[in-house]
């Protein structure tokens, strides 16, 4: 179940932005870790977990009963 605060838009990180961010973290790991608090491997793992959750949420929406098409 996903709870969102009304009036606050949910912004998703697209693949292109993530790739640029990951590339910058690999070039300058110390500065990236200071800025984000995560290194490139940890950020990649986080991205994978978020992608799995997003895919599960999309499947749940697609197969729920009473869905209007």
C-alpha positions as YAML, in Angstrom:
chain: A
units: angstrom
residues:
- id: 1
  name: UNK
  ca: [0.00, 0.00, 0.00]
- id: 2
  name: UNK
  ca: [1.37, 3.36, -1.01]
- id: 3
  name: UNK
  ca: [0.56, 6.50, 0.96]
- id: 4
  name: UNK
  ca: [1.14, 9.88, -0.66]
- id: 5
  name: UNK
  ca: [0.68, 13.30, 0.84]
- id: 6
  name: UNK
  ca: [-1.88, 15.32, -1.13]
- id: 7
  name: UNK
  ca: [-0.50, 18.14, -3.18]
- id: 8
  name: UNK
  ca: [3.08, 16.85, -3.28]
- id: 9
  name: UNK
  ca: [4.09, 15.55, -6.71]
- id: 10
  name: UNK
  ca: [5.97, 12.27, -6.83]
- id: 11
  name: UNK
  ca: [9.09, 12.65, -8.92]
- id: 12
  name: UNK
  ca: [10.66, 9.54, -10.38]
- id: 13
  name: UNK
  ca: [14.27, 9.28, -11.40]
- id: 14
  name: UNK
  ca: [14.49, 8.24, -15.03]
- id: 15
  name: UNK
  ca: [17.14, 5.87, -16.37]
- id: 16
  name: UNK
  ca: [19.13, 8.57, -18.18]
- id: 17
  name: UNK
  ca: [19.47, 10.70, -15.05]
- id: 18
  name: UNK
  ca: [20.46, 7.67, -12.97]
- id: 19
  name: UNK
  ca: [23.12, 6.64, -15.49]
- id: 20
  name: UNK
  ca: [24.67, 10.11, -15.41]
- id: 21
  name: UNK
  ca: [24.62, 10.11, -11.62]
- id: 22
  name: UNK
  ca: [26.22, 6.67, -11.46]
- id: 23
  name: UNK
  ca: [28.90, 7.73, -13.96]
- id: 24
  name: UNK
  ca: [29.77, 10.80, -11.89]
- id: 25
  name: UNK
  ca: [29.96, 8.70, -8.73]
- id: 26
  name: UNK
  ca: [32.36, 6.29, -10.41]
- id: 27
  name: UNK
  ca: [34.58, 9.17, -11.58]
- id: 28
  name: UNK
  ca: [34.70, 10.93, -8.20]
- id: 29
  name: UNK
  ca: [33.73, 8.42, -5.49]
- id: 30
  name: UNK
  ca: [34.75, 10.53, -2.48]
- id: 31
  name: UNK
  ca: [32.80, 13.60, -3.59]
- id: 32
  name: UNK
  ca: [29.81, 11.53, -4.63]
- id: 33
  name: UNK
  ca: [29.67, 9.77, -1.29]
- id: 34
  name: UNK
  ca: [29.81, 13.14, 0.48]
- id: 35
  name: UNK
  ca: [26.95, 14.51, -1.63]
- id: 36
  name: UNK
  ca: [24.66, 11.48, -1.66]
- id: 37
  name: UNK
  ca: [25.82, 9.47, 1.32]
- id: 38
  name: UNK
  ca: [26.12, 6.34, -0.80]
- id: 39
  name: UNK
  ca: [28.81, 4.93, -3.02]
- id: 40
  name: UNK
  ca: [28.14, 3.73, -6.55]
- id: 41
  name: UNK
  ca: [27.55, 0.05, -5.57]
- id: 42
  name: UNK
  ca: [25.09, 0.97, -2.82]
- id: 43
  name: UNK
  ca: [23.24, 3.39, -5.11]
- id: 44
  name: UNK
  ca: [23.01, 0.70, -7.80]
- id: 45
  name: UNK
  ca: [21.55, -1.78, -5.28]
- id: 46
  name: UNK
  ca: [19.03, 0.82, -4.12]
- id: 47
  name: UNK
  ca: [18.02, 1.50, -7.73]
- id: 48
  name: UNK
  ca: [17.47, -2.23, -8.33]
- id: 49
  name: UNK
  ca: [15.27, -2.54, -5.25]
- id: 50
  name: UNK
  ca: [13.21, 0.50, -6.27]
- id: 51
  name: UNK
  ca: [12.80, -0.90, -9.79]
- id: 52
  name: UNK
  ca: [11.55, -4.24, -8.39]
- id: 53
  name: UNK
  ca: [9.03, -2.47, -6.14]
- id: 54
  name: UNK
  ca: [7.83, -0.28, -9.00]
- id: 55
  name: UNK
  ca: [7.36, -3.30, -11.25]
- id: 56
  name: UNK
  ca: [5.40, -5.12, -8.53]
- id: 57
  name: UNK
  ca: [3.18, -2.04, -8.04]
- id: 58
  name: UNK
  ca: [2.50, -1.84, -11.80]
- id: 59
  name: UNK
  ca: [1.53, -5.51, -11.91]
- id: 60
  name: UNK
  ca: [-0.73, -5.05, -8.89]
- id: 61
  name: UNK
  ca: [-2.49, -2.11, -10.59]
- id: 62
  name: UNK
  ca: [-2.87, -4.06, -13.83]
- id: 63
  name: UNK
  ca: [-4.46, -7.12, -12.20]
- id: 64
  name: UNK
  ca: [-6.67, -5.55, -9.55]
- id: 65
  name: UNK
  ca: [-10.35, -6.32, -9.74]
- id: 66
  name: UNK
  ca: [-12.69, -3.60, -10.90]
- id: 67
  name: UNK
  ca: [-10.04, -1.95, -13.04]
- id: 68
  name: UNK
  ca: [-11.46, 0.39, -15.67]
- id: 69
  name: UNK
  ca: [-9.87, 0.13, -19.10]
...
